[in-house]
Amino acid sequence: MLRSVPVQFFYLFGFLLCLGTEVTSWRTFLNPKHLVGQYLIEEKTTYTTFVCPGTGNYPVPGKECTEDYYSCTGAGVPGVPMVCAGASVFEPSTNVCTSSLTAPCKITTLPTTLQRRLQRRLQRRLQRRLQRRLQRRLQRRLQRRLHDDSKDETTTQTTAQTTAPTTTTSDAPFVCQDNGAYPNPNNCNTFYMCSNGIAYLYFCPSDLVFNPATGNCDYASSVSGPCSGAR
């Protein structure tokens, strides 16, 4: 049995006994960085054991929103350290490895200044959209009003032409010279329509007066002559 043991082992063991150093473990002896002076110092690494509260995955206390987490197979057992793959992090709210770009824990931990900038940009975009919508609505309303006003003007002119005629009395002073519309020299708001030598008296609607240039009822500001400005 003694012949199978290398001779170098006995020399090494005697050397250590002479120095009075206690060999605590082969790991301590073989690690050269623990040699201080003439003595070997054993490295004692302390590990904090994570006690699982239940079955599943749990974040590492103090290292939330990182790639490290614990995998548990049941309550009361030590957790197994795990690492998320790639650029993902362990999301505490879902207990699942999530991309660092979309993880809520990363988004909520953004600097306050960056959050304010994002909020300001969103507010500006919303304000621009609202302003555009309001401008479009106002333009549509104005166009509708202008269109309705133009319709009203055309209808007033046509109604003035198609107003039911009232026959003049026997003592009417106006004498028709030819067929057509003629102004009433006694009243600017009326005019005569001659047909086959008979004069029919017509009334212009509202505040319109007869315009001899066009043969229709028109605004007083657009009529020249004695009926200009008359109401």
Buried (B, 14 or more C-beta within 10 A) or exposed (E): EEEEEEEEEEEEEEEEEEEEBEEEEEEBBEBEEBEEEEEBBEEEEEEEEBEBEEEEBBBBEEEBBBBBBBEBEEEEEEBEEBEBEEEBBBBBEEEEBBEBEEBEBBEEEEEEEEEEEEEEEEEEEEEEEEEEEEEEEEEEEEEEEEEEEEEEEEEBBEEBBEBEBEEBEEEEEBEBEEEEBBBBEEBBBBBBBBEEEBBBBBBBEEEBBBBBEEBBBBEBEEBEEEBEEBE
